[in-house]
Amino acid sequence: MTEHQTETISAVAAKVAPPVTVSIATVMGVQVSDLVLWATLLYTVLMIAKTAFAFYRDIRVSTAKADL
């Protein structure tokens, strides 16, 4: 496979993944609203963690500069 074909395959896989996930979950008995709820919760937790890490890093850098 060429590099272009690999990029195309991965792009198609990324585009198809959400509908396939919803379809499989629906067949298994999970409601779409539950999927949206859990995805939103996961996204919110990840954004909080990212922001907390950024604050921690900024505080650590500013403290290190103050010590100099």
N, CA, C and O atoms as a GROMACS GRO file, in nm:
protein
  272
    1MET      N    1   0.083  -0.118   0.000
    1MET     CA    2   0.000   0.000   0.000
    1MET      C    3   0.087   0.125   0.000
    1MET      O    4   0.194   0.128   0.061
    2THR      N    5   0.041   0.224  -0.068
    2THR     CA    6   0.114   0.350  -0.068
    2THR      C    7   0.071   0.433   0.053
    2THR      O    8  -0.026   0.402   0.121
    3GLU      N    9   0.146   0.538   0.077
    3GLU     CA   10   0.116   0.624   0.192
    3GLU      C   11  -0.020   0.691   0.174
    3GLU      O   12  -0.095   0.707   0.270
    4HIS      N   13  -0.051   0.729   0.050
    4HIS     CA   14  -0.180   0.794   0.023
    4HIS      C   15  -0.296   0.699   0.052
    4HIS      O   16  -0.397   0.741   0.109
    5GLN      N   17  -0.283   0.573   0.014
    5GLN     CA   18  -0.389   0.476   0.040
    5GLN      C   19  -0.408   0.455   0.189
    5GLN      O   20  -0.521   0.440   0.235
    6THR      N   21  -0.300   0.452   0.264
    6THR     CA   22  -0.308   0.434   0.409
    6THR      C   23  -0.381   0.551   0.472
    6THR      O   24  -0.464   0.532   0.561
    7GLU      N   25  -0.350   0.673   0.428
    7GLU     CA   26  -0.420   0.790   0.480
    7GLU      C   27  -0.568   0.785   0.444
    7GLU      O   28  -0.652   0.822   0.525
    8THR      N   29  -0.598   0.741   0.325
    8THR     CA   30  -0.737   0.734   0.282
    8THR      C   31  -0.813   0.630   0.364
    8THR      O   32  -0.927   0.655   0.405
    9ILE      N   33  -0.753   0.515   0.388
    9ILE     CA   34  -0.818   0.411   0.467
    9ILE      C   35  -0.843   0.458   0.609
    9ILE      O   36  -0.950   0.435   0.664
   10SER      N   37  -0.745   0.524   0.670
   10SER     CA   38  -0.763   0.572   0.806
   10SER      C   39  -0.866   0.685   0.812
   10SER      O   40  -0.938   0.696   0.912
   11ALA      N   41  -0.874   0.768   0.709
   11ALA     CA   42  -0.975   0.873   0.706
   11ALA      C   43  -1.115   0.813   0.696
   11ALA      O   44  -1.209   0.859   0.762
   12VAL      N   45  -1.129   0.712   0.613
   12VAL     CA   46  -1.259   0.645   0.599
   12VAL      C   47  -1.297   0.576   0.730
   12VAL      O   48  -1.413   0.581   0.771
   13ALA      N   49  -1.201   0.512   0.794
   13ALA     CA   50  -1.229   0.445   0.921
   13ALA      C   51  -1.272   0.545   1.028
   13ALA      O   52  -1.362   0.516   1.106
   14ALA      N   53  -1.209   0.661   1.030
   14ALA     CA   54  -1.246   0.763   1.128
   14ALA      C   55  -1.386   0.817   1.102
   14ALA      O   56  -1.460   0.848   1.196
   15LYS      N   57  -1.424   0.828   0.976
   15LYS     CA   58  -1.557   0.878   0.942
   15LYS      C   59  -1.665   0.774   0.971
   15LYS      O   60  -1.778   0.811   1.002
   16VAL      N   61  -1.633   0.648   0.960
   16VAL     CA   62  -1.732   0.541   0.977
   16VAL      C   63  -1.747   0.499   1.123
   16VAL      O   64  -1.850   0.442   1.160
   17ALA      N   65  -1.648   0.525   1.206
   17ALA     CA   66  -1.648   0.475   1.344
   17ALA      C   67  -1.769   0.520   1.427
   17ALA      O   68  -1.830   0.434   1.492
   18PRO      N   69  -1.807   0.648   1.429
   18PRO     CA   70  -1.922   0.686   1.513
   18PRO      C   71  -2.054   0.616   1.474
   18PRO      O   72  -2.122   0.566   1.563
   19PRO      N   73  -2.091   0.612   1.346
   19PRO     CA   74  -2.216   0.544   1.313
   19PRO      C   75  -2.212   0.394   1.344
   19PRO      O   76  -2.312   0.336   1.386
   20VAL      N   77  -2.097   0.332   1.322
   20VAL     CA   78  -2.086   0.189   1.349
   20VAL      C   79  -2.099   0.164   1.499
   20VAL      O   80  -2.166   0.069   1.540
   21THR      N   81  -2.037   0.248   1.580
   21THR     CA   82  -2.046   0.234   1.725
   21THR      C   83  -2.190   0.248   1.772
   21THR      O   84  -2.237   0.170   1.855
   22VAL      N   85  -2.261   0.347   1.720
   22VAL     CA   86  -2.401   0.367   1.758
   22VAL      C   87  -2.485   0.249   1.713
   22VAL      O   88  -2.571   0.202   1.788
   23SER      N   89  -2.462   0.200   1.594
   23SER     CA   90  -2.540   0.087   1.544
   23SER      C   91  -2.517  -0.038   1.629
   23SER      O   92  -2.613  -0.107   1.664
   24ILE      N   93  -2.394  -0.068   1.661
   24ILE     CA   94  -2.363  -0.186   1.742
   24ILE      C   95  -2.423  -0.172   1.881
   24ILE      O   96  -2.480  -0.267   1.935
   25ALA      N   97  -2.410  -0.054   1.940
   25ALA     CA   98  -2.465  -0.032   2.074
   25ALA      C   99  -2.617  -0.043   2.074
   25ALA      O  100  -2.675  -0.098   2.168
   26THR      N  101  -2.682   0.008   1.970
   26THR     CA  102  -2.827   0.000   1.961
   26THR      C  103  -2.873  -0.145   1.947
   26THR      O  104  -2.972  -0.184   2.009
   27VAL      N  105  -2.802  -0.223   1.868
   27VAL     CA  106  -2.835  -0.364   1.854
   27VAL      C  107  -2.818  -0.436   1.987
   27VAL      O  108  -2.892  -0.529   2.017
   28MET      N  109  -2.720  -0.394   2.066
   28MET     CA  110  -2.696  -0.458   2.195
   28MET      C  111  -2.791  -0.407   2.304
   28MET      O  112  -2.787  -0.456   2.417
   29GLY      N  113  -2.877  -0.310   2.272
   29GLY     CA  114  -2.978  -0.264   2.365
   29GLY      C  115  -2.947  -0.135   2.437
   29GLY      O  116  -3.020  -0.098   2.530
   30VAL      N  117  -2.843  -0.064   2.398
   30VAL     CA  118  -2.809   0.063   2.462
   30VAL      C  119  -2.876   0.175   2.383
   30VAL      O  120  -2.866   0.180   2.260
   31GLN      N  121  -2.943   0.265   2.453
   31GLN     CA  122  -3.010   0.376   2.385
   31GLN      C  123  -2.908   0.480   2.339
   31GLN      O  124  -2.804   0.498   2.402
   32VAL      N  125  -2.940   0.548   2.230
   32VAL     CA  126  -2.852   0.651   2.177
   32VAL      C  127  -2.836   0.764   2.279
   32VAL      O  128  -2.728   0.821   2.292
   33SER      N  129  -2.943   0.797   2.352
   33SER     CA  130  -2.936   0.903   2.452
   33SER      C  131  -2.836   0.868   2.562
   33SER      O  132  -2.767   0.956   2.614
   34ASP      N  133  -2.826   0.739   2.598
   34ASP     CA  134  -2.728   0.697   2.696
   34ASP      C  135  -2.586   0.713   2.642
   34ASP      O  136  -2.496   0.755   2.715
   35LEU      N  137  -2.566   0.682   2.516
   35LEU     CA  138  -2.435   0.701   2.453
   35LEU      C  139  -2.394   0.848   2.455
   35LEU      O  140  -2.279   0.881   2.485
   36VAL      N  141  -2.488   0.934   2.422
   36VAL     CA  142  -2.460   1.078   2.421
   36VAL      C  143  -2.427   1.126   2.562
   36VAL      O  144  -2.335   1.205   2.581
   37LEU      N  145  -2.501   1.078   2.660
   37LEU     CA  146  -2.477   1.116   2.799
   37LEU      C  147  -2.336   1.075   2.842
   37LEU      O  148  -2.264   1.157   2.900
   38TRP      N  149  -2.297   0.951   2.816
   38TRP     CA  150  -2.165   0.902   2.856
   38TRP      C  151  -2.053   0.971   2.778
   38TRP      O  152  -1.948   1.002   2.835
   39ALA      N  153  -2.075   0.996   2.650
   39ALA     CA  154  -1.973   1.067   2.571
   39ALA      C  155  -1.953   1.209   2.622
   39ALA      O  156  -1.840   1.258   2.629
   40THR      N  157  -2.062   1.276   2.659
   40THR     CA  158  -2.054   1.411   2.713
   40THR      C  159  -1.982   1.411   2.847
   40THR      O  160  -1.900   1.498   2.874
   41LEU      N  161  -2.013   1.314   2.931
   41LEU     CA  162  -1.947   1.302   3.061
   41LEU      C  163  -1.797   1.280   3.044
   41LEU      O  164  -1.716   1.344   3.110
   42LEU      N  165  -1.760   1.189   2.955
   42LEU     CA  166  -1.619   1.162   2.930
   42LEU      C  167  -1.548   1.286   2.876
   42LEU      O  168  -1.437   1.317   2.920
   43TYR      N  169  -1.610   1.355   2.782
   43TYR     CA  170  -1.552   1.476   2.724
   43TYR      C  171  -1.532   1.582   2.832
   43TYR      O  172  -1.428   1.647   2.837
   44THR      N  173  -1.632   1.600   2.918
   44THR     CA  174  -1.623   1.700   3.024
   44THR      C  175  -1.509   1.668   3.121
   44THR      O  176  -1.433   1.757   3.159
   45VAL      N  177  -1.497   1.543   3.161
   45VAL     CA  178  -1.390   1.502   3.252
   45VAL      C  179  -1.253   1.525   3.187
   45VAL      O  180  -1.160   1.573   3.252
   46LEU      N  181  -1.240   1.491   3.060
   46LEU     CA  182  -1.113   1.512   2.990
   46LEU      C  183  -1.078   1.660   2.980
   46LEU      O  184  -0.961   1.696   2.996
   47MET      N  185  -1.175   1.746   2.954
   47MET     CA  186  -1.149   1.889   2.945
   47MET      C  187  -1.111   1.947   3.081
   47MET      O  188  -1.024   2.034   3.089
   48ILE      N  189  -1.174   1.900   3.188
   48ILE     CA  190  -1.139   1.945   3.322
   48ILE      C  191  -0.996   1.903   3.355
   48ILE      O  192  -0.919   1.983   3.409
   49ALA      N  193  -0.961   1.779   3.323
   49ALA     CA  194  -0.825   1.731   3.350
   49ALA      C  195  -0.722   1.810   3.270
   49ALA      O  196  -0.616   1.844   3.321
   50LYS      N  197  -0.752   1.838   3.145
   50LYS     CA  198  -0.660   1.915   3.061
   50LYS      C  199  -0.640   2.055   3.117
   50LYS      O  200  -0.527   2.104   3.122
   51THR      N  201  -0.747   2.120   3.159
   51THR     CA  202  -0.738   2.254   3.215
   51THR      C  203  -0.663   2.254   3.348
   51THR      O  204  -0.581   2.342   3.373
   52ALA      N  205  -0.691   2.156   3.432
   52ALA     CA  206  -0.621   2.145   3.561
   52ALA      C  207  -0.472   2.124   3.538
   52ALA      O  208  -0.390   2.184   3.608
   53PHE      N  209  -0.436   2.041   3.442
   53PHE     CA  210  -0.294   2.018   3.412
   53PHE      C  211  -0.229   2.146   3.361
   53PHE      O  212  -0.114   2.175   3.396
   54ALA      N  213  -0.299   2.222   3.278
   54ALA     CA  214  -0.244   2.348   3.226
   54ALA      C  215  -0.221   2.448   3.340
   54ALA      O  216  -0.119   2.516   3.343
   55PHE      N  217  -0.316   2.457   3.434
   55PHE     CA  218  -0.299   2.544   3.549
   55PHE      C  219  -0.179   2.500   3.633
   55PHE      O  220  -0.098   2.583   3.674
   56TYR      N  221  -0.169   2.371   3.657
   56TYR     CA  222  -0.058   2.318   3.737
   56TYR      C  223   0.075   2.350   3.670
   56TYR      O  224   0.170   2.392   3.737
   57ARG      N  225   0.082   2.329   3.539
   57ARG     CA  226   0.206   2.356   3.466
   57ARG      C  227   0.242   2.504   3.471
   57ARG      O  228   0.358   2.539   3.490
   58ASP      N  229   0.142   2.592   3.454
   58ASP     CA  230   0.167   2.736   3.459
   58ASP      C  231   0.215   2.779   3.597
   58ASP      O  232   0.306   2.861   3.609
   59ILE      N  233   0.154   2.725   3.701
   59ILE     CA  234   0.195   2.759   3.837
   59ILE      C  235   0.337   2.710   3.863
   59ILE      O  236   0.418   2.782   3.923
   60ARG      N  237   0.368   2.589   3.819
   60ARG     CA  238   0.501   2.535   3.840
   60ARG      C  239   0.606   2.617   3.766
   60ARG      O  240   0.714   2.642   3.820
   61VAL      N  241   0.577   2.659   3.643
   61VAL     CA  242   0.672   2.739   3.565
   61VAL      C  243   0.689   2.877   3.630
   61VAL      O  244   0.802   2.925   3.640
   62SER      N  245   0.581   2.941   3.673
   62SER     CA  246   0.593   3.072   3.734
   62SER      C  247   0.666   3.066   3.867
   62SER      O  248   0.738   3.160   3.903
   63THR      N  249   0.649   2.958   3.941
   63THR     CA  250   0.721   2.940   4.068
   63THR      C  251   0.869   2.920   4.041
   63THR      O  252   0.953   2.973   4.115
   64ALA      N  253   0.903   2.845   3.939
   64ALA     CA  254   1.044   2.823   3.904
   64ALA      C  255   1.110   2.952   3.860
   64ALA      O  256   1.227   2.975   3.891
   65LYS      N  257   1.039   3.036   3.788
   65LYS     CA  258   1.095   3.165   3.745
   65LYS      C  259   1.112   3.258   3.863
   65LYS      O  260   1.206   3.338   3.866
   66ALA      N  261   1.022   3.251   3.961
   66ALA     CA  262   1.031   3.336   4.078
   66ALA      C  263   1.152   3.298   4.164
   66ALA      O  264   1.208   3.383   4.232
   67ASP      N  265   1.190   3.171   4.163
   67ASP     CA  266   1.303   3.126   4.242
   67ASP      C  267   1.436   3.176   4.184
   67ASP      O  268   1.536   3.183   4.256
   68LEU      N  269   1.438   3.209   4.056
   68LEU     CA  270   1.563   3.256   3.993
   68LEU      C  271   1.584   3.397   4.028
   68LEU      O  272   1.682   3.457   3.986
   0.00000   0.00000   0.00000
